[in-house]
């Protein structure tokens, strides 16, 4: 990370347009249904949406999403996890589910999220993604818009929505990152993971100026290492992008994590006394404090005490 040069960090890539920019120009055939969904979102309570992403695969992004989902659901809030890793979805495996319907049904067949949701470990509601579906791998933004609008209209079934996106800066991923207020980036101490994480942060900073970017450092050797990595990335972000990052915490490198994945169960439920589980609970508490800072509406929906 020392001596990073912004120009050397990211190769020039063609970026997909954010879905928010396309909201005013859907095809005529779908305009009426999108209009009804927007009305539903406007008339009800909109859920708090956080997109969980990373610069490259293998950082533990889906593990973070699944465990934060369990933590938030245990607070009494209605939590919906959405697997938006288009074409390569695997979040359902971490919840021990074999979904019958997926977000493909929302995007292509007009189903509502409520119609495809299934309940997994910890009472978490999951809208599974389409794994191995070729059509999902490179969807046109107008198609992706249907899912974004469905998320905004999901206040009836969810107070909080965690969207597990694909890694990198492909069109399907950036379409979500450019259209939400809160983005959570997962990285590891590996230099390539940090470099690619910065690439995502850079694109979010330039194309979604209202977004807050949270950082989680996974597979660290200590809390100090996590803080050091955050400090470096935050310094670079402030210097080259004029944006500060928000640190949610670190997750210790723990051999119990792959064991929980093999058991198809989030580590908060499979090995709750493990070091990684303790770290994830800390991150969950930090994230919920950020929710609390968004107003009292979310807090009022929960019958449980908010941990501090």
N, C-alpha and C positions, 0 to 999 in steps of 0.2 A: 504493500500500500504506500510505502514511502516514495515521495517524488512522483506521484501519479500525475500524469498530464491528461487533462480532460480530452484532448483530441485523440490520444492514444487509447483511451478507455473503450470507446464505442465506435464500431465501424458504422458508416452511413448506411441506414436501412430505410426502406420505404415504410412509413407508418400508416396503420389503418386509421380511419377517421373515428372519432368517438361517437358512440351511439346517441349521445345527447344532441349532436349536431344534425342527426338524421331524423330526429323526432318529428320534425315538421314536414317530412317528405316521404312518408311510406307509400307503397303502391296503393292504387285505388281499391283493389280487392280486399285489402286488409285494414283500410282506414277506419271503417265503422267499428270493427271489433277492437282495435287499439283505442279508439275513442271511448268505448264503454269501459275498458280496463282502466284508462286514465281517470275517468269519472269515479270509478270505484276507489281508486287510490286517493283521489282528492276528498272524497266524502268520508273516508274512514281514517283510522290511525295508520300512518305510514310506519313500517318497520325501520329499525336502525340497521343499515347494511354495511358490512365490512368485507372488502375483497382481500383474500389471503393469496399472496403470490410469491414468486421467487424468480431469480435470474436464470437459474438452470435447474434441471431435474436432480433429484437425489438429496435435496437439502432437508427433507422431512416436513415439507409444507402440509401435506395431507395429514400427517401425524399431529401437527400443531392444530389444524382445523378440527379434527375429530375430538381431541381432548379439550380444546376450548369450548366446543359444543357441549360436551358432557358437563363441564364446569358451569357454564351459563345456564343450562337447562336445570341444574340442581338448585339454582337460586329461586326458581319459581317462575321465571320468565319463559314464554313460549319461544323456543329456539328452533330455527330451521337451517339445516345445512344443505347447501346446493353444490353439487359437483359440476362445475362448468369447465372442466378440463376436456375440451371437445374432442371426442373420438378416442381418448385414452383414459377414461374415467376409472377410478379404483377406490373412491371413498367408501362405497358400499361394502367393500371387503373388510374395512376396518370396523364396521358396525355389525358384521356377521349377517349381512342381508343379501338376498338374491332378488333384486327388484323386478317386478313384472312390467312396470312402465317407467319411463325416464323423461328427462327434459326434452328429448327428441319429440315426445308426444305434445309437449307444450309448444315447441317451435314450429313443428310441421303439421300437427293435427288439431291444434286449437284447444287442447286440454288445459285445465287450470292447474295450478300447483297443488291445490287441495286434492285433486283427483289422482295425482301420481305419488303423493307423499306416503312413505312407509316409516314405521317407528323401529328404531334400532336400540342398541345398548344405552342404558342411562336415560331412556325416554326421549332420546333425540329424534326429531323428525328429519327425514332425509329425502331430498329430491335428487335421485340418482342421475348420473350422466350416462351418455351412450358410449359404451366401450366397444371399439372395433367397428363402429358405424362410419363408413367412408364419408357419407354425406355430412357428418358432423365436423369433419376435420377442417373444412375451409368454407364455413358458412358465410354468405353475404351479410353485410351489416344490417340490412333490412330484416333479415331472418333473426339475427341476434337481438334486434330491438324488441321483438316479441317477448323474449325472456326477460329483458330488463324491465319492460312495462309490467309483466306478470309479477316480478319481484316487488315493484313499487306498490302493487295492488294487493299484496299478501298480508296486509295488516290484520285480516280476520283470523289467520292461522299462525302468525308469528309476530313477536315483539322485536326479535333480533334475527337477522339473517347473516350467516357466514357463507360467503361464496368462495369456494376453492377453485381458483382459476388454473389454467395451464401455466407452465413456466415460460419465461422469455418475453419477447415483445412482438409476438405474432398478432395478427389482426383480431383473432377471437379473444385473446387475453386483454389487449389494450382497449378494446371496445368496452369492457367492463371497468377497467382501471380509470378510464377517462370520464366515466359517467357516475361515479360514486364520490362521497365526501371522504371516506376513510379507507386507506389502503394499508395492509399489514404485509411487510416484506420479511421473508425468512431467509437467512443466510447461514453459512457455517464459517469457521475460521479459514477455510481453504481460499487461496488467493483468487482462483477462477470464480468461485461462488460469490465472493465479495465484488469482483469486477463486474460480473453479470448482474448482481443486485443493483449496483450503481447505475448500470444501463437502464434498468427498469425505473429506478428513482428519477433519473434524468428525463425520461420520456413522460413520466407522470407530472413532473414539475413544469415541463414545457407545454403540456397539453391539457392539464387539469389544475389550474391555479388555485382552486378552492380546496383541493385535497390536502388532508393531513396524512403524513406517511409515518407509520409506526415500524419499528425494527425489532425483530427477535433473532438472537444469535443461538443457533442450535449446535449441539455436539461440542461444547466447550470443555476445557480441562478445569476451569474454575470460573467463579463470578468475576474475578479480576480480568481474565481474558475476554469475557463478554463485554465488559465495560470498555476495555481498550479498543476492541474492534468497533464498537459503537462510536467511540470518541473520534476515531480516524475517519469513519464514514460520514459522521455528522460534520466534521471539520471540512472535508472535501465538498460535501453538499452545500454548506454555507458559503464556501469560497467560490465555487464555480456556478452554483445554481441560485444562490441567495435564499436557500430554503433550509430550515432547521428540521432535523428528524426527531421523533419521539421514541424513547427507549422503553420497551415493555419488559425486557428481561432476557435471561439466558436459560439454556437447557443443557445440563451436564451430559457429557457422553456416557451413556448408561447401557450396559449389555442387556438390561431387562426390556429395553424398547423394542429391539427386533423380536424378542420372545413374545411380547404383547401383539406385535403385528402378525406373527405366525399363529397366535391364538385367535386372531380376528376380533380383538377386543381392545379398546383404548386403555392405555397404561393407567389412567386414573382409576379404572375399575379392575384391571387385571393385576396390577402391582401398586396399590395406592400408597404404600410406605416407601417406595423407591425414590432415590434422589431425583430422577427425571420427573416423577409425578409431583414432587414438592415444588420443583421449578415451574412446572406447568400451572400449578395452582396459583403461584405467585403472579405469573403472566396473566392468568384469568382474572385475578383480583385487580391488577393494573388496568386491564381492558374494561372491566366493569366500572371502575372509577372514571374512566374516560366517558363511558355511557352516561354516568351520573352527571358529568359535567355538561352534557348536551341538554339538560333540562330535567324536570321532575316527572315528565310523562312516563318514561320507562320505569322509574323507581316506583311510581304509583301502581304499575301493572303487576309488580312482584309482591307476593305475600311474604317473602322471606327477607331477613335482614341482609343488607349489603355488606359484605366483608370488606374490611379496610386493612 
